[in-house]
Amino acid sequence: MTIDNLGDLIPIVVIGSAILAGILWLIKAQTHMSREFRPNGGATMRDSMNRVEHDLRDIRGRLDQHIDTHNKGNT
């Protein structure tokens, strides 16, 4: 393929620019997403998941105690 005039070069530059812009967007999105999974003291998704997990453990413990209390009363 030979480029004889500027009209032949423009589509190549446009396609190359679009590919580079897409790669840049993917890198930025990945960087932002990876920040969400590092705890920072309360605002990230990871911090929220940690709070939910802690609350679930607490509820599970209290439910086990409640069930044990009722089982002891039936024996």
DSSP file (Angstrom, degrees, kcal/mol; ACC not computed):
  #  RESIDUE AA STRUCTURE BP1 BP2  ACC     N-H-->O    O-->H-N    N-H-->O    O-->H-N    TCO  KAPPA ALPHA  PHI   PSI    X-CA   Y-CA   Z-CA
    1    1 A M              0   0    0      0, 0.0     2,-0.4     0, 0.0     0, 0.0   0.000 360.0 360.0 360.0 126.3    0.0    0.0    0.0
    2    2 A T        -     0   0    0      0, 0.0     2,-0.8     0, 0.0     0, 0.0  -0.884 360.0-134.9-114.0 147.5    1.4    3.3   -1.0
    3    3 A I        +     0   0    0     -2,-0.4     3,-0.1     1,-0.2     6,-0.0  -0.884  27.2 171.7-102.7 109.3    0.2    6.7    0.2
    4    4 A D        +     0   0    0     -2,-0.8     2,-0.3     1,-0.1    -1,-0.2   0.805  62.6   4.3 -89.4 -31.9    0.0    9.0   -2.9
    5    5 A N  S >> S-     0   0    0      1,-0.0     3,-1.1     0, 0.0     4,-0.8  -0.882  81.1 -92.1-146.0 177.2   -1.7   12.0   -1.4
    6    6 A L  H 3> S+     0   0    0     -2,-0.3     4,-1.6     1,-0.3     3,-0.4   0.789 116.0  67.3 -64.8 -29.4   -2.9   13.4    1.9
    7    7 A G  H 34 S+     0   0    0      1,-0.2    -1,-0.3     2,-0.2    -4,-0.0   0.789  99.7  50.5 -63.1 -29.0   -6.4   12.0    1.3
    8    8 A D  H <> S+     0   0    0     -3,-1.1     4,-0.6     1,-0.2    -1,-0.2   0.764 109.3  51.4 -78.7 -26.2   -5.0    8.5    1.7
    9    9 A L  H  X S+     0   0    0     -4,-0.8     4,-2.2    -3,-0.4     5,-0.2   0.800  94.0  71.1 -82.1 -31.0   -3.3    9.3    5.0
   10   10 A I  H  X S+     0   0    0     -4,-1.6     4,-2.6     1,-0.2     5,-0.2   0.903  96.4  49.0 -58.8 -48.0   -6.2   10.9    6.8
   11   11 A P  H  > S+     0   0    0      0, 0.0     4,-2.5     0, 0.0    -1,-0.2   0.883 111.5  51.1 -61.5 -35.4   -8.2    7.6    7.4
   12   12 A I  H  X S+     0   0    0     -4,-0.6     4,-2.5     2,-0.2    -2,-0.2   0.922 111.8  46.3 -65.4 -43.8   -5.1    5.9    8.7
   13   13 A V  H  X S+     0   0    0     -4,-2.2     4,-2.5     2,-0.2    -1,-0.2   0.904 113.0  50.2 -65.3 -41.6   -4.4    8.7   11.2
   14   14 A V  H  X S+     0   0    0     -4,-2.6     4,-2.3     2,-0.2    -2,-0.2   0.927 112.9  45.3 -64.1 -45.4   -8.1    8.8   12.3
   15   15 A I  H  X S+     0   0    0     -4,-2.5     4,-2.3     2,-0.2    -2,-0.2   0.921 114.2  49.2 -65.4 -43.6   -8.2    5.0   12.9
   16   16 A G  H  X S+     0   0    0     -4,-2.5     4,-2.4    -5,-0.2    -2,-0.2   0.904 111.5  49.2 -61.4 -41.7   -4.9    5.1   14.7
   17   17 A S  H  X S+     0   0    0     -4,-2.5     4,-2.6     2,-0.2    -1,-0.2   0.895 110.2  50.9 -64.7 -40.5   -6.0    8.0   16.9
   18   18 A A  H  X S+     0   0    0     -4,-2.3     4,-2.1     2,-0.2    -2,-0.2   0.907 110.9  48.3 -64.6 -41.2   -9.3    6.2   17.7
   19   19 A I  H  X S+     0   0    0     -4,-2.3     4,-2.2     2,-0.2    -2,-0.2   0.931 113.2  47.4 -64.6 -45.2   -7.4    3.1   18.8
   20   20 A L  H  X S+     0   0    0     -4,-2.4     4,-2.5     1,-0.2    -2,-0.2   0.894 111.0  51.4 -63.7 -39.9   -5.0    5.1   20.9
   21   21 A A  H  X S+     0   0    0     -4,-2.6     4,-2.3     2,-0.2    -1,-0.2   0.891 109.8  50.6 -64.2 -38.8   -7.9    7.0   22.5
   22   22 A G  H  X S+     0   0    0     -4,-2.1     4,-2.2     2,-0.2    -2,-0.2   0.905 110.7  48.2 -64.7 -41.9   -9.6    3.7   23.3
   23   23 A I  H  X S+     0   0    0     -4,-2.2     4,-2.2     2,-0.2    -2,-0.2   0.916 111.5  50.2 -65.0 -42.6   -6.4    2.3   24.9
   24   24 A L  H  X S+     0   0    0     -4,-2.5     4,-2.3     1,-0.2    -2,-0.2   0.908 109.8  50.9 -61.2 -42.6   -6.0    5.4   27.0
   25   25 A W  H  X S+     0   0    0     -4,-2.3     4,-2.5     1,-0.2    -1,-0.2   0.910 109.4  50.8 -62.0 -42.6   -9.6    5.3   28.2
   26   26 A L  H  X S+     0   0    0     -4,-2.2     4,-2.4     2,-0.2    -1,-0.2   0.898 109.9  49.9 -62.4 -41.0   -9.1    1.6   29.2
   27   27 A I  H  X S+     0   0    0     -4,-2.2     4,-2.3     2,-0.2    -2,-0.2   0.925 112.4  46.9 -64.4 -44.6   -6.0    2.5   31.2
   28   28 A K  H  X S+     0   0    0     -4,-2.3     4,-2.4     2,-0.2    -2,-0.2   0.909 112.9  49.3 -64.0 -41.9   -7.7    5.4   33.0
   29   29 A A  H  X S+     0   0    0     -4,-2.5     4,-2.5     1,-0.2    -2,-0.2   0.910 111.4  49.2 -64.9 -41.8  -10.8    3.2   33.8
   30   30 A Q  H  X S+     0   0    0     -4,-2.4     4,-2.4     2,-0.2    -1,-0.2   0.900 111.1  50.1 -64.0 -41.3   -8.6    0.4   35.1
   31   31 A T  H  X S+     0   0    0     -4,-2.3     4,-1.4     2,-0.2    -2,-0.2   0.927 113.0  45.8 -63.3 -45.3   -6.7    2.8   37.3
   32   32 A H  H  X S+     0   0    0     -4,-2.4     4,-1.0     1,-0.2    -2,-0.2   0.912 113.2  50.0 -64.6 -42.1   -9.9    4.3   38.7
   33   33 A M  H  X S+     0   0    0     -4,-2.5     4,-0.6     1,-0.2     3,-0.5   0.885 106.5  54.6 -65.7 -38.5  -11.4    0.9   39.3
   34   34 A S  H >< S+     0   0    0     -4,-2.4     3,-0.8     1,-0.2    -1,-0.2   0.831 102.6  58.4 -66.8 -29.6   -8.3   -0.4   41.1
   35   35 A R  H >< S+     0   0    0     -4,-1.4     3,-1.3     1,-0.2    -1,-0.2   0.832  97.7  61.3 -65.9 -31.2   -8.5    2.6   43.5
   36   36 A E  H 3< S+     0   0    0     -4,-1.0    10,-2.0    -3,-0.5     9,-0.5   0.723 101.3  52.6 -68.1 -20.8  -12.0    1.5   44.5
   37   37 A F  T << S+     0   0    0     -3,-0.8    -1,-0.3    -4,-0.6    -2,-0.2   0.255  91.5  85.1-103.0  12.3  -10.7   -1.8   45.8
   38   38 A R  S <  S-     0   0    0     -3,-1.3     9,-0.2    -4,-0.1     8,-0.1  -0.966  84.9-118.8-110.4 124.7   -8.0   -0.4   48.1
   39   39 A P        +     0   0    0      0, 0.0    -2,-0.1     0, 0.0     6,-0.0  -0.328  35.9 170.3 -61.8 139.5   -9.3    0.6   51.6
   40   40 A N        -     0   0    0     -4,-0.1    -4,-0.0     4,-0.0    -5,-0.0   0.246  66.1 -74.6-134.0  12.0   -8.8    4.3   52.3
   41   41 A G  S    S-     0   0    0      1,-0.1     0, 0.0     3,-0.0     0, 0.0   0.528 100.1 -30.5 108.7   6.2  -10.7    4.9   55.5
   42   42 A G  S    S+     0   0    0      0, 0.0    -1,-0.1     0, 0.0     0, 0.0   0.256 113.3  78.3 146.5 -21.4  -14.3    4.8   54.5
   43   43 A A  S    S+     0   0    0      4,-0.1     2,-0.1     5,-0.0    -7,-0.0   0.633  72.7  86.6 -99.1 -12.9  -15.2    6.0   51.0
   44   44 A T  S  > S-     0   0    0      1,-0.1     4,-1.8    -6,-0.1     5,-0.1  -0.391  82.8-115.0 -89.2 166.3  -14.2    3.1   48.7
   45   45 A M  H  > S+     0   0    0     -9,-0.5     4,-2.5     1,-0.2     5,-0.2   0.856 117.3  57.9 -62.3 -35.7  -16.2    0.1   47.7
   46   46 A R  H  > S+     0   0    0    -10,-2.0     4,-2.4     2,-0.2    -1,-0.2   0.910 104.7  49.8 -63.1 -42.7  -13.7   -2.1   49.6
   47   47 A D  H  > S+     0   0    0    -11,-0.2     4,-2.1     2,-0.2    -1,-0.2   0.911 110.9  50.2 -61.9 -41.4  -14.4   -0.2   52.8
   48   48 A S  H  X S+     0   0    0     -4,-1.8     4,-2.3     1,-0.2    -2,-0.2   0.915 110.3  49.1 -63.0 -43.5  -18.1   -0.7   52.3
   49   49 A M  H  X S+     0   0    0     -4,-2.5     4,-2.5     1,-0.2    -1,-0.2   0.886 109.3  53.2 -64.5 -37.7  -17.7   -4.4   51.7
   50   50 A N  H  X S+     0   0    0     -4,-2.4     4,-2.3     2,-0.2    -1,-0.2   0.902 109.2  49.1 -62.9 -40.4  -15.6   -4.7   54.8
   51   51 A R  H  X S+     0   0    0     -4,-2.1     4,-2.6     2,-0.2    -2,-0.2   0.916 111.7  48.5 -65.5 -42.4  -18.3   -3.0   56.9
   52   52 A V  H  X S+     0   0    0     -4,-2.3     4,-2.4     2,-0.2    -2,-0.2   0.915 111.9  49.5 -63.4 -42.7  -21.0   -5.3   55.4
   53   53 A E  H  X S+     0   0    0     -4,-2.5     4,-2.2     2,-0.2    -2,-0.2   0.911 111.6  48.7 -63.4 -42.6  -18.8   -8.4   56.2
   54   54 A H  H  X S+     0   0    0     -4,-2.3     4,-2.1     1,-0.2    -2,-0.2   0.928 112.3  48.2 -63.1 -44.9  -18.2   -7.2   59.7
   55   55 A D  H  X S+     0   0    0     -4,-2.6     4,-2.6     1,-0.2    -2,-0.2   0.887 109.8  53.0 -63.2 -38.6  -21.9   -6.6   60.3
   56   56 A L  H  X S+     0   0    0     -4,-2.4     4,-2.7     2,-0.2    -1,-0.2   0.904 108.3  49.7 -64.4 -41.5  -22.8  -10.0   58.9
   57   57 A R  H  X S+     0   0    0     -4,-2.2     4,-2.3     2,-0.2    -1,-0.2   0.912 111.5  49.8 -62.1 -41.5  -20.4  -11.7   61.2
   58   58 A D  H  X S+     0   0    0     -4,-2.1     4,-2.3     2,-0.2    -2,-0.2   0.929 112.7  45.9 -62.9 -46.1  -21.9   -9.8   64.2
   59   59 A I  H  X S+     0   0    0     -4,-2.6     4,-2.6     1,-0.2    -2,-0.2   0.906 111.3  52.7 -64.4 -41.9  -25.5  -10.8   63.1
   60   60 A R  H  X S+     0   0    0     -4,-2.7     4,-2.4     1,-0.2    -1,-0.2   0.912 109.9  49.0 -60.8 -42.5  -24.4  -14.4   62.6
   61   61 A G  H  X S+     0   0    0     -4,-2.3     4,-2.1     2,-0.2    -2,-0.2   0.920 112.4  47.0 -63.2 -44.7  -22.9  -14.6   66.1
   62   62 A R  H  X S+     0   0    0     -4,-2.3     4,-2.2     2,-0.2    -2,-0.2   0.879 111.7  51.1 -66.2 -36.8  -26.0  -13.1   67.7
   63   63 A L  H  X S+     0   0    0     -4,-2.6     4,-2.6     2,-0.2     5,-0.2   0.910 108.9  51.1 -66.8 -41.0  -28.3  -15.4   65.8
   64   64 A D  H  X S+     0   0    0     -4,-2.4     4,-2.6     1,-0.2    -2,-0.2   0.916 110.8  48.8 -60.9 -42.5  -26.2  -18.4   66.9
   65   65 A Q  H  X S+     0   0    0     -4,-2.1     4,-2.2     2,-0.2    -2,-0.2   0.902 111.2  50.3 -62.6 -41.0  -26.5  -17.2   70.5
   66   66 A H  H  X S+     0   0    0     -4,-2.2     4,-1.9     2,-0.2    -2,-0.2   0.923 112.1  46.4 -63.9 -44.7  -30.3  -16.8   70.1
   67   67 A I  H  X S+     0   0    0     -4,-2.6     4,-2.4     1,-0.2    -2,-0.2   0.912 111.9  51.5 -64.7 -42.3  -30.7  -20.3   68.6
   68   68 A D  H  X S+     0   0    0     -4,-2.6     4,-2.1     1,-0.2    -1,-0.2   0.887 107.7  53.1 -62.1 -38.6  -28.5  -21.8   71.4
   69   69 A T  H  X S+     0   0    0     -4,-2.2     4,-1.2     1,-0.2    -1,-0.2   0.911 112.2  44.3 -62.5 -43.1  -30.6  -20.1   74.0
   70   70 A H  H  X S+     0   0    0     -4,-1.9     4,-1.0     1,-0.2    -2,-0.2   0.854 111.6  53.2 -71.7 -35.0  -33.8  -21.5   72.6
   71   71 A N  H  X S+     0   0    0     -4,-2.4     4,-0.7     1,-0.2     3,-0.3   0.869 106.8  52.5 -67.2 -36.4  -32.3  -25.0   72.2
   72   72 A K  H  < S+     0   0    0     -4,-2.1     3,-0.4     1,-0.2    -1,-0.2   0.837 106.8  54.0 -67.7 -32.3  -31.2  -25.0   75.9
   73   73 A G  H  < S+     0   0    0     -4,-1.2    -1,-0.2     1,-0.2    -2,-0.2   0.773 106.7  51.8 -72.4 -25.6  -34.7  -24.2   76.9
   74   74 A N  H  <        0   0    0     -4,-1.0    -1,-0.2    -3,-0.3    -2,-0.2   0.596 360.0 360.0 -87.6 -12.1  -36.1  -27.2   75.0
   75   75 A T     <        0   0    0     -4,-0.7    -1,-0.2    -3,-0.4    -2,-0.2   0.453 360.0 360.0 -96.0 360.0  -33.8  -29.8   76.5
